[in-house]
Each structure stands twice: as structure tokens, then as C-alpha cells.
Amino acid sequence: MESRLDTPAMKRIADWILSQQIPSDIIIQVGESTFNLHKLQLASRCGYIRKQVSGMNGDKVTHLEITGMPGGAEAFEHVIKFCYGENFEITEDNVATLRCAAEHLEMTDECKAGNLIGGTEAYLEAVALTSLTGAVTVLRKSEELLPASEQVGLVGRCIDAIASITCNDSQFSMSLGTHAGGYDGLSAPPPKAVDDWWADELTELRIDTFQRVLVAMKARGFKGIALGTLIMLYAQKSLRRLNINGRDKKKMDAMQEHEKRVVLETIVSLLPREKNSMSVSFLSMLLRAALHLDTTLACRLDLEKRMAAQLGQAVLDDLLIPSDAGTAFDVDAVQRILVGYLEHEGEAARLDYGTDHDLISTAASPPNDVSQVGRLMEAYLAEIASDVNLSIDKFTGLAELIPERARFNEDGMYRAIDIYLKAHPHLSEVERKKVCSVMDCQRLSREACAHAAQNGRLPVQTVVQVLYHEQRRGDSPAMSYKQTPSLTGRHARGVPDEVARLQRENDELRMEILRLKTRMRDNSVFPAAGGAPASGRPPLPRKGGAGGGFVNNVSKKLGRLNPFQRHDAMGCRKVRTDPPKDRRHSIS
């Protein structure tokens, strides 16, 4: 749009000055640029210059330096054209500069009607601030003119215009809302919709201006999911150069690090409070960046609390947060997240219990949320167990937090324990017992029991417990292992009874073989005091007295519950515990 800011009288005067080639009578310097001009033309429009060249000594002023000129020499050139009556176009790109320059030079209607301030104000009201395109463009330009643009109220007016337009038109919130929840915010931008250009424009704003825009949009009722996507886009552009996944911190300039820290803390404070408005992956990325930039404790705890509320939606990679405190991953942060989840889950359960059956609390966790979290934490334990710097207290402390209702069996916990013992081969017997204490041997599957019975890394007491509970399970159907839902119900009923019986007998035979091997191994490790007889035949069973083999020691500890005592032995019949050397058993 072209705006004619000259009058016929001014044009005639300017033409006369140029035609008569009247020499300039004042030199004005703006920055490093100088302009040879005429006092009459400038003083008629600019109140500031009129004050400088008027009065008793006004004729003596031949040189004038204008400091703090918004827009610099380029803006002053537009002012000169306006003062000399030349035509030029006011656009969305230069209206902010002209408005601030006119304010600085006091180009009001008191000096002359139809001055530059009035012309730019008319353009802002009629054109620039009536569309989202114009408002965003003017706001971005106003940032370059701070603090002058703030003094004339240009920034606030642009922010109000943006908030009003975006909230009154649903297409903007819909275009952003389609991306919510599926984008981590720091790796790659989401697919762009047709109307998302304005979001990209807003992400180029300074963080303080961006904050003011979001606060104004939220105050006008803009949807939290759409705001979340806008925040993701801003974080992707401002924090993408951070090495948040690396072990070593990338050296960064102190000022640059401070700026990014302020940006991140502001982003966290702007996150919407609605549940599921941000993806867990994005929250995890923000937490890694917060640890990398050493933000405030309140900022990190806020992110951990948000992750705890949505822990059921997380995947293993979301919890693998690097640490520079000696261990490969930040186990303490994950432990706080798990504690927060358990507190949230308990509070949701209480809310559901206190409401009517027809009402469902929005804070409640999904039906399979707890079991998903249990499997996730067992996978996390297995992942961090191979870290040689991971202490026993941290490993067991996190394992003990996993509630029993979140685990169908102990196979995942056993796997994590086995990996930890393998990565820490120099643990003492007491330390290995402490590690294994977080596992309930009664809830191991048959496959896990078979593996644990011949696992040399487990302490002997744990192996004995595994065999004992497996023996009780085989003797009493009532103590059989509680299967997962995938193995019960209609799936289990579909298996033929004969196949199930053969499989059960096969498992029992395999466990019997493992028990015999364990007893033979224990007898070889702990031989009798008198040694083997010279005839090579196995010794008769000992009837009591001091000493005794390993099995007798275990029997004394277990008291009356002796899982290894054969029924025929209870009938006072002597049973050979070891086969003679001249016989060989083969099992097929």
C-alpha cells in the first residue's frame, strides 16, 4: 500500500529549493553517515531539529549529530524523503521503523498536520495490525528497535493483535494441534501444515517476547495442545545445537550458555499444565538439556514431575538420561520420576474410589498403565545393570520401588540381577545376597528357575530358595506359578490337556535333573571329612553327629521344611545318593 505523505505546498517548496539549487545550510550526522540538508525543510516537520536550530543562536548551528536514532541512517533517509515531499511507500516491513523514528524526531501533528506519526499510526490501525501476517511482521521488526518500540507501545499492540486473531480463528489452533504429542522438539521438526508459517515466524522471536505472546494467547483461551506444539517448535530452533545425548559437555561461551539457560527455564515455565499436552520424549529432551545447562533445581524437578505423570507413555530411551556424576545414566532422576508416578497413581486411585461409579476421574491411570511401567522399569534396570560404576544401593533402591502389582513375575528382575552380577564379578557373598534380595523366588517362571538353578553367579542361598519353591510348586498344585493374563483364560483352555501334562512332566524331570546336578556339585565342592574310601564305592549315609555335608547344613537351616528329602528316605529305607562308578546313566 502506498501512502502519500506530502502536501502540494511542501512539494512546491521542495521543488523550488531544488530548482534554485539553494545550498545546504546544515550537516546532520547519523551514526557514520552525514547528510547535507536544509534547515527549513527539516524544521517544518521535525520538532527535535526545530528546537536545535531555533532561538538566538539557531543561525550559527551548521552541524548537528542525532544520537540514538531508531533504525539508524536508513530510517533517517525515509524521514528526509518525507520532509522534502518525495513519495515513498509505507509497508509492513518499515512501518515500525518509521513510527519509532518519527517519535524520536518529534514529528507530531503539532508541528504540522498530517505528520509522520499520524501517517504511521493510521497505517497500523487500518492495515498492519488487522492481519496475522502484518502483526507478526511488525512485531519481529519491533524487536530490532527496542527499547524505542516498547516506549511507543508498538510491541504490546502487536502481541494483543496476534493473540486476538489466533484465538478468534480456530484454524490456527487446529493446524498446530495436529502435531501435538508426536514430536520430541529437539531432533527434527514435525510435518508442516499450510497455516504453520506464522508459528515459524513466532519461533524467531526473542524469548521474552515469545513468552509475552504465549501468555496473551493463553489468557484469551488458546488451547494447551496447540501451545505445546508451538513451544516444541521454539525449543527445536533455540536448543538444537546442544549435545544433550553425549557424555562430555561441549565447551560453550559463558554468555551463550547463560542465554540458552534462560531460554530453557522460560520454556519450562510456559509448558501447559494439561495432561498429555506434551509428549514424554519432548519432556525427556528438555530434562537432558536442563542437566546439560545446569538449570535451577526447580526447573529440573518440574520436568521430572511432568514425566512422572505420563510415565506409562514412556519408552526406554526416554529414561536413559546421561549423567556426569560417575555413572553412565542418571539413576537418581529416574528414581524420583518413579516415586512421583507412584504418588500420582495412588492419588488417582483414591480419587476414583471416592467418586461415583458413573464418574471417572481424569487423573486416573489407564488400565494397563501400572504393568507397562513395571515392564519399563525392569527393562531400565537391565540396561543400567551393566554399568560397572553403578552401586548396589542405587540398583537395589530403584528395584525395591517397583511395586509387586506392576510385575506378573520376577523374570525381568532376575534378568537385571543376572546382568548386574555378571558386570560386578568381585562382589562378596553378602553383597550378592543383597542384590538378590529384591527378587521373589516364588514368582519365577519355570524357565527362569531352570536357568537360576545352574547359575554360578547367584549366591548358594538364592539357588536353594529357587529349588525349594520349585519343589513345592511341583508337589502342590495350589502353589503353582501365577501365570500372566496372556497364558490364562481362553488361551490356556485352548491347549490340549495331554500336551499340557507332557510339558509339565518334562519340566519336572528337567528340574529333578538340575537338583541332582546341584547336589553332586555341592558334594564335590564340600567333601566329607574322611575323604572317599579306597574301594571307590560311595560311603553310606551319615546318621548324625558333628560336621555333615552341604545338604545337611542346608537342612538344619530350613528346619522341618526339607525340600530335598526323598519320600522313600522318610520310610527309613537306605537310598544310595551317588551311583557306582561302574554304572552309567543316560537320559534321553
Secondary structure, 3 states (H helix, E strand, C coil): CCECCCCHHHHHHHHHHHHHCCCCCEEEEECCEEEEECHHHHHCCCHHHHHHHCCCCHHHCCEEECCCCCCHHHHHHHHHHHHCCCCECCCCCCHHHHHHHHHHCCCCCCCCCCCHHHHHHHHHHHCHHHCHHHHHHHHHHHHCCCCHHHHCCHHHHHHHHHHHHHHHCHHHHHHHHCCCCCCCCCCCCCCCCHHHHHHHHHCCCCHHHHHHHHHHHHHCCCCHHHHHHHHHHHHHHHHCCCCCCCCCCCCCCHHHHHHHHHHHHHHHHHCCCCCCCCCHHHHHHHHHHHHHHCCCHHHHHHHHHHHHHCHHHCCHHHHCCECCCCCCECHHHHHHHHHHHHHHHHHHHHHHHHCCCCCCCCCCCCCCHHHHHHHHHHHHHHHHCCCCCCCHHHHHHHHHHCCHHHCCCCHHHHHHHHHHHHHCCCCCHHHHHHHHCCCCHHHCCHHHHHHHHCCCCCCHHHHHHHHHHHHHHHHCHHHCCCCCHHHCCHHHHCCCHHHHHHHHHHHHHHHHHHHHHHHHHHHHHCCCCCCCCCCCCCCCCCCCCCCCCHHHHHHHHHCCCCCCCCHHHHCCCCCCCCCCCCCCCCCC
